[in-house]
Amino acid sequence: MDFDKIKEVVAEQLGVDVAELTKETSLKDDLNADSLDLFQIIMSLEEEFGIEIPTEDTENINTIGDIEEYLNKRSEEA
C-alpha cells in the first residue's frame, strides 16, 4: 500500500502536517486521536483503498505503521 496515501488520510482527518508523520507515529499518544477520530480514519481508509476493515481488526492498530502493515496484509490476502 502507498504509505504516503495513508499519511495523507491520517493528516486530513486529524488536521496535522503530513511531514510530521512516520511509521512510528502513535495515533493516540502522538496525535491525540480519540475513538471517533480513529473511526473516521478507518472510514476514510476503507473509501480510499476500496476495502472493508472489520471493527475487531482496528483494535491492533496503534501507529501509522500498523495501518500500513494491516493494509499490506489485506492486499496479499485478496
C-alpha positions, 0 to 999 in steps of 0.5 A: 500500500502507498504509505504516503496515501495513508499519511495523507488520510491520517493528516486530513482527518486529524488536521496535522502536517503530513511531514510530521508523520512516520511509521512510528507515529502513535495515533493516540499518544502522538496525535491525540486521536480519540475513538471517533477520530480513529473511526473516521480514519478507518472510514476514510481508509476503507473509501480510499483503498476500496476495502472493508476493515472489520471493527475487531481488526482496528483494535491492533492498530496503534501507529501509522505503521500498523495501518500500513502493515494491516493494509499490506496484509489485506492486499496479499490476502485478496 
